[in-house]
Amino acid sequence: MKTTDPFAESLNNPKSFTLTYELVPGQGAGGKKVDRLLEFARRAREDGRITALSVTDNAGGHPALAPIAIGAEIQKIGLEPLIHFSLKDKNRNQIESHLFLYQRQKFRHLLVLGGDFPKPTYYGQAKPVYDLDTIQTIALVELIKTGHYRQMKEDEICNHPFDFQCGCVVSPFKMTEAEQVWQYAKLLKKIRAGAQFIITQLGYDLSKYENLIRFLRQEHITIPVLANVFIPSPAVAKFMARGGVPGVILPKKMAELMQNEDKKQRLLRAAGMIAVLRDIGFSGIHLGGNGLSFDDVRFVLDKAEQIQGADLQSARENAHFPIRGIWSLYKNNTGRQQKPHPGAKPGCRPLHHLMHRLLFSRTNPVSRAFGRFCRFCDQYHTTRLMLTGCEKIIKGLLFGCRMCGDCTLSENTYLCPQSGCPKKLVNGPCGGSRNMACEVFPDHLCFYVQEYCRLDPKTTLHKLGSEPTLPPKDWALEQSSSWINYFQGRDHTGGNF
Ligand code: SF4
């Protein structure tokens, strides 16, 4: 088994331009689709420019061949697999179990992502999991790595280290201020948790790629960042332009143009895009597409290498599809009124904040008395039940509370993520929203857009990104009183109030 890691070496070498390609397993264990993926891997290995092949994990929310199957075959071929580690289908035990499995398999690179909401399959829609979010998962990997959690016993240790390199995803293509600011703020948290490389969402507005590089430089972030260059077929481009893929924005103009183009024109555009993104300052490219053979990809890479100097300008004109009305981090280039900004719609937040400070602050005598009352009620079954019932009614009416037992209302502008966000995310949004609408319920505003409008008006992106990460919920507390849990130190505050 090889011990060198060309993908990590390339990522860690600032002079090299890293290339990865995304493989999407289908809904079966074998057949022509799998044969095509493996043939692609063999050809990529011979060519030598692609250092890792990423393998999706139930892409689009559909069940598919697990990435470990294709990953193991890629490894045998002699290429590095980059396994997508999607959290929609895994609870924390399954996450750890998969980490051990991947360690045994000597997989070294994971792309940690929330994943698209499950789509209907056997007897309807699968129950989405999202037990840990991306930040919490990256933090878990780091904790296991450093031995601060789950120190392996002598007879459990694998003969190679638990040493995953976790990547994360960011979208620089969000339409509105609230969504974009959240994306960057969450990126800061993922990096703080231990993410070691970044892959962008796919997009075709090159100025947004520039914004990302500028943002990373401004924040002195030096971890490698790969731009996602996706070459859709004309039919898939149409589907994406209609909003068919969560979080993906493909301008209608581009989809229309593509209907009259042949494959060579599409490949040449991608080649130009790679050259421009390299010039912008990306450390590499994460390439993908529908129905591409390795010959197509080789053509794209060959052409991209030839585009330099004066050719870059025309390549840029051919590949740049600005999105009308999109908000920009660095200039208001659209003239479109952007509604959400922190503090735009505070709702009842100030009142709830006042109540919270009165009842749940160590320095407040009312809070101390309430704490004594809660601790008293916790001593007896009947009083505990009565207080829990009271909390259920009051918070159910006010916040749509689901009685998770570990309340994060004060950290989420007094909106409840358990009832407001279908993925129940507590540390920032997923990447699936579209023009402020939720990925899962497009008729609803994304929970985090609502939260953004209620933030203190002085909140900056940087402040949002430096907020402490909320830990995973302890589901043993479900249906118990969060008031009691708070004063007994059983919730995420651990008694530090
Ligand atoms: S509410 Fe926002 S964060 Fe939650 S699933 Fe919908 S788009 Fe994602």
Boltz pocket constraint, residues with backbone or C-beta under 6 A from the ligand:
constraints:
  - pocket:
      binder: B
      contacts: [[A, 420], [A, 421], [A, 422], [A, 423], [A, 424], [A, 425], [A, 428], [A, 429], [A, 430], [A, 431], [A, 432], [A, 433], [A, 437], [A, 438], [A, 439], [A, 440], [A, 441], [A, 445], [A, 446], [A, 447], [A, 448]]
      max_distance: 6.0
